[in-house]
Amino acid sequence: QFDQDGAFLGGNFIATVGIDFRNKVVDVDNLKVKLQIWDTAGQERFRSVTHAYYRDAQALLLLYDITSKPSFDNIRAWLTEIHEHAQKDVVIMLLGNKSDMAAERVVKTEDGEKLAKEYGVPFMETSAKTGVNVDLAFHAIGKELKHRATQQPNEPKFQIHDYIESQKHKTGCCGP
């Protein structure tokens, strides 16, 4: 959750109903990258309209709630939607949210990692309440998008998976 200026807001929030959006600027290698973040409701009743919003997206952060097995089980359906309606080169990241609620956890970290590996997307656990790994997720996406926009023909591809792992170990934050 971010305020109008893109600053992280901790605390308790009401789930998104419909669509909401905010702008967030991330500093990537001394370059400002502006992300326009569209928060589409994950509820089934909004599925028919959400694909119109991610059709032109350059990146998608797909969240599930670690305290809700149905939330995790819906990820495959969302990935199918993404593959049907989003750009072929869209950056996708899988996030297990509510890492601050370990006592209520029903989805293991390993299950999220396994699913992410199956689809070839980066994964981490976050907490929208405490902010754990939230900035890292957006910074990694910003870094990937900046690299794609400025990559030279013979330059090696940016390795978002490796970047996330190195940053998690560097900061000592690994999810749960």
C-alpha contacts under 8 A as a table, 3 or more apart, distances in Angstrom:
res1	aa1	res2	aa2	distance
1	Q	8	F	5.92
1	Q	9	L	5.51
1	Q	10	G	7.25
1	Q	13	F	7.99
1	Q	128	A	6.38
2	F	5	D	7.49
2	F	6	G	5.12
2	F	7	A	5.18
2	F	8	F	4.49
2	F	9	L	5.31
2	F	22	R	7.08
2	F	24	K	7.94
3	D	6	G	5.31
3	D	7	A	5.48
3	D	8	F	6.61
3	D	9	L	6.51
3	D	22	R	7.56
4	Q	7	A	7.53
4	Q	22	R	6.36
4	Q	23	N	7.13
5	D	23	N	6.97
5	D	24	K	6.87
6	G	22	R	6.80
6	G	23	N	5.66
6	G	24	K	4.21
6	G	25	V	6.71
7	A	24	K	7.42
8	F	131	G	7.18
9	L	129	K	7.89
9	L	131	G	7.95
10	G	128	A	6.78
10	G	129	K	4.89
10	G	130	T	5.52
10	G	131	G	6.48
11	G	128	A	7.93
11	G	129	K	4.96
11	G	130	T	7.07
12	N	129	K	6.31
15	A	41	A	7.73
16	T	19	I	6.87
16	T	20	D	7.09
16	T	39	D	7.17
16	T	40	T	7.08
16	T	41	A	5.36
17	V	40	T	7.82
17	V	41	A	5.58
18	G	40	T	6.18
18	G	41	A	5.30
18	G	46	F	6.60
19	I	38	W	6.92
19	I	39	D	5.70
19	I	40	T	4.67
19	I	41	A	6.19
20	D	38	W	5.81
20	D	39	D	5.06
20	D	40	T	6.59
21	F	36	Q	7.02
21	F	37	I	5.31
21	F	38	W	4.26
21	F	39	D	5.68
22	R	36	Q	5.97
22	R	37	I	5.23
22	R	38	W	6.71
23	N	34	K	6.88
23	N	35	L	5.68
23	N	36	Q	4.48
23	N	37	I	5.84
24	K	34	K	5.86
24	K	35	L	5.15
24	K	36	Q	6.40
24	K	37	I	7.21
25	V	32	K	6.27
25	V	33	V	5.50
25	V	34	K	4.35
25	V	35	L	5.94
26	V	32	K	5.80
26	V	33	V	5.29
26	V	34	K	6.47
26	V	35	L	7.55
26	V	138	F	7.42
26	V	139	H	6.11
26	V	142	G	6.67
27	D	30	N	5.86
27	D	31	L	5.54
27	D	32	K	4.72
27	D	33	V	6.21
27	D	139	H	7.58
28	V	31	L	5.10
28	V	32	K	6.22
28	V	33	V	6.69
28	V	139	H	7.15
28	V	142	G	6.79
28	V	143	K	5.79
28	V	146	K	7.54
33	V	142	G	6.26
33	V	146	K	7.22
35	L	142	G	7.35
38	W	53	Y	7.78
40	T	50	T	6.19
41	A	46	F	6.41
41	A	47	R	8.00
41	A	50	T	7.73
42	G	46	F	7.05
42	G	47	R	7.20
43	Q	46	F	5.75
43	Q	47	R	6.86
44	E	47	R	5.23
45	R	48	S	7.32
46	F	49	V	5.73
46	F	50	T	6.33
47	R	50	T	5.30
47	R	51	H	7.00
48	S	51	H	6.65
49	V	52	A	5.81
49	V	53	Y	7.43
50	T	53	Y	5.30
50	T	54	Y	6.81
51	H	54	Y	5.27
51	H	55	R	5.99
51	H	81	E	7.11
51	H	82	I	7.41
51	H	85	H	6.20
51	H	86	A	7.56
52	A	55	R	5.41
52	A	85	H	7.85
53	Y	56	D	7.04
53	Y	57	A	7.32
54	Y	57	A	4.74
54	Y	60	L	7.55
54	Y	82	I	7.69
54	Y	85	H	7.43
54	Y	86	A	5.87
55	R	85	H	5.45
55	R	86	A	4.32
55	R	87	Q	6.35
56	D	86	A	6.53
56	D	87	Q	6.52
57	A	60	L	6.93
57	A	86	A	6.90
57	A	87	Q	7.19
57	A	90	V	6.85
58	Q	87	Q	7.45
58	Q	89	D	7.68
58	Q	90	V	4.99
58	Q	91	V	6.23
58	Q	145	L	7.66
59	A	90	V	5.24
59	A	91	V	4.32
59	A	92	I	5.77
59	A	93	M	7.99
59	A	141	I	7.10
59	A	145	L	7.99
60	L	90	V	7.12
60	L	91	V	6.09
60	L	92	I	4.84
60	L	93	M	6.40
61	L	92	I	5.84
61	L	93	M	4.84
61	L	94	L	6.00
61	L	95	L	6.89
62	L	75	I	7.64
62	L	92	I	7.16
62	L	93	M	6.06
62	L	94	L	4.92
62	L	95	L	5.99
63	L	94	L	6.03
63	L	95	L	4.70
63	L	96	G	5.78
63	L	97	N	6.32
64	Y	68	S	7.79
64	Y	71	S	5.27
64	Y	72	F	5.28
64	Y	75	I	7.17
64	Y	95	L	6.46
64	Y	96	G	5.14
64	Y	97	N	5.91
65	D	68	S	5.35
65	D	69	K	7.73
65	D	71	S	5.81
65	D	72	F	6.69
65	D	96	G	5.86
65	D	97	N	5.00
65	D	98	K	6.15
66	I	69	K	7.21
66	I	71	S	7.92
66	I	72	F	7.31
66	I	96	G	5.70
66	I	97	N	5.94
66	I	98	K	6.13
66	I	99	S	7.03
66	I	105	R	5.49
66	I	106	V	6.07
66	I	107	V	5.00
66	I	108	K	7.46
67	T	98	K	7.34
67	T	101	M	7.43
67	T	104	E	5.56
67	T	105	R	4.54
67	T	106	V	5.10
67	T	107	V	6.50
68	S	71	S	5.30
68	S	72	F	6.70
68	S	105	R	7.75
68	S	106	V	6.34
68	S	107	V	7.11
69	K	72	F	5.13
69	K	73	D	6.05
69	K	106	V	6.30
69	K	107	V	6.16
70	P	73	D	4.86
70	P	74	N	6.17
71	S	74	N	5.38
71	S	75	I	7.02
72	F	75	I	5.48
72	F	107	V	7.32
73	D	76	R	6.70
74	N	77	A	5.36
74	N	78	W	6.44
75	I	78	W	5.04
75	I	79	L	6.12
76	R	79	L	5.02
76	R	80	T	6.21
77	A	80	T	5.06
77	A	81	E	6.31
78	W	81	E	4.96
78	W	82	I	6.14
79	L	82	I	4.94
79	L	83	H	6.15
80	T	83	H	5.15
80	T	84	E	6.20
81	E	84	E	5.10
81	E	85	H	6.02
81	E	86	A	7.85
82	I	85	H	5.28
82	I	86	A	5.06
83	H	86	A	5.92
83	H	87	Q	7.79
83	H	88	K	7.19
86	A	90	V	6.77
87	Q	90	V	5.35
91	V	141	I	7.54
91	V	144	E	7.98
92	I	121	V	5.98
92	I	122	P	7.42
93	M	121	V	5.60
93	M	122	P	5.14
93	M	123	F	6.00
94	L	112	G	7.79
94	L	116	A	6.42
94	L	121	V	6.71
94	L	122	P	6.19
94	L	123	F	4.81
94	L	124	M	6.82
95	L	123	F	5.72
95	L	124	M	5.29
95	L	125	E	5.38
95	L	126	T	6.50
96	G	99	S	7.22
96	G	109	T	7.84
96	G	112	G	6.88
96	G	123	F	7.82
96	G	124	M	6.44
96	G	125	E	4.45
96	G	126	T	6.06
97	N	125	E	5.72
97	N	126	T	4.76
97	N	127	S	5.32
97	N	128	A	6.90
98	K	101	M	5.58
98	K	102	A	7.95
98	K	125	E	7.70
98	K	126	T	6.20
98	K	127	S	4.58
98	K	128	A	6.65
98	K	129	K	7.26
99	S	102	A	6.04
99	S	125	E	6.03
99	S	126	T	5.53
99	S	127	S	5.14
99	S	132	V	7.86
99	S	175	G	6.03
99	S	176	P	5.01
100	D	127	S	5.90
100	D	129	K	7.51
100	D	130	T	7.11
100	D	176	P	6.85
101	M	104	E	5.59
101	M	105	R	6.45
102	A	105	R	5.01
102	A	176	P	6.34
105	R	108	K	7.19
107	V	111	D	6.64
107	V	112	G	7.56
108	K	111	D	5.24
108	K	112	G	6.84
109	T	112	G	5.27
109	T	113	E	6.28
109	T	125	E	7.62
109	T	176	P	7.74
110	E	113	E	4.93
110	E	114	K	5.98
111	D	114	K	5.07
111	D	115	L	6.21
112	G	115	L	5.23
112	G	116	A	6.12
112	G	123	F	7.12
113	E	116	A	5.14
113	E	117	K	6.10
113	E	123	F	6.16
113	E	124	M	7.80
114	K	117	K	5.13
114	K	118	E	6.16
115	L	118	E	5.02
115	L	119	Y	6.45
116	A	119	Y	5.28
116	A	120	G	5.85
116	A	121	V	5.05
116	A	122	P	6.14
116	A	123	F	5.91
117	K	120	G	4.82
117	K	121	V	6.22
117	K	122	P	7.51
118	E	121	V	7.95
121	V	161	H	7.78
122	P	160	I	7.03
122	P	161	H	5.28
122	P	164	I	7.84
123	F	161	H	7.87
124	M	133	N	7.60
124	M	137	A	7.94
124	M	174	C	7.64
124	M	175	G	6.62
125	E	133	N	7.00
125	E	174	C	7.45
125	E	175	G	4.66
125	E	176	P	6.99
126	T	131	G	7.07
126	T	132	V	5.27
126	T	133	N	5.06
126	T	134	V	5.92
126	T	175	G	6.22
127	S	130	T	5.43
127	S	131	G	5.27
127	S	132	V	5.09
127	S	133	N	7.03
127	S	134	V	6.90
128	A	131	G	5.19
128	A	132	V	7.27
128	A	134	V	6.84
131	G	134	V	5.30
131	G	135	D	7.37
132	V	135	D	7.76
132	V	173	C	7.38
132	V	175	G	7.40
133	N	136	L	4.92
133	N	137	A	6.09
133	N	173	C	7.27
133	N	175	G	7.48
134	V	137	A	5.26
134	V	138	F	6.57
135	D	138	F	5.22
135	D	139	H	5.88
136	L	139	H	5.00
136	L	140	A	5.93
136	L	164	I	7.43
136	L	167	Q	7.67
137	A	140	A	5.27
137	A	141	I	6.32
137	A	164	I	7.94
138	F	141	I	5.10
138	F	142	G	6.04
139	H	142	G	4.96
139	H	143	K	5.98
140	A	143	K	5.03
140	A	144	E	6.17
140	A	160	I	6.55
140	A	163	Y	7.26
140	A	164	I	6.71
141	I	144	E	5.12
141	I	145	L	6.17
141	I	160	I	7.95
142	G	145	L	5.15
142	G	146	K	6.01
143	K	146	K	5.14
143	K	147	H	6.06
144	E	147	H	5.12
144	E	148	R	6.22
144	E	158	F	6.50
144	E	160	I	6.52
145	L	148	R	5.12
145	L	149	A	6.22
146	K	149	A	5.12
146	K	150	T	6.22
147	H	150	T	5.28
147	H	151	Q	5.45
147	H	157	K	7.96
147	H	158	F	6.55
148	R	151	Q	5.33
151	Q	155	E	6.27
151	Q	157	K	7.84
152	Q	155	E	5.17
159	Q	162	D	5.43
159	Q	163	Y	6.22
160	I	163	Y	4.98
160	I	164	I	6.15
161	H	164	I	5.36
161	H	165	E	6.36
162	D	165	E	5.19
162	D	166	S	6.10
163	Y	166	S	5.20
163	Y	167	Q	6.17
164	I	167	Q	5.18
164	I	168	K	6.10
165	E	168	K	5.17
165	E	169	H	6.26
166	S	169	H	5.31
166	S	170	K	6.01
167	Q	170	K	4.87
167	Q	171	T	6.11
168	K	171	T	5.39
168	K	172	G	5.75
168	K	173	C	5.15
168	K	174	C	5.60
169	H	172	G	4.95
169	H	173	C	6.65
169	H	174	C	7.13
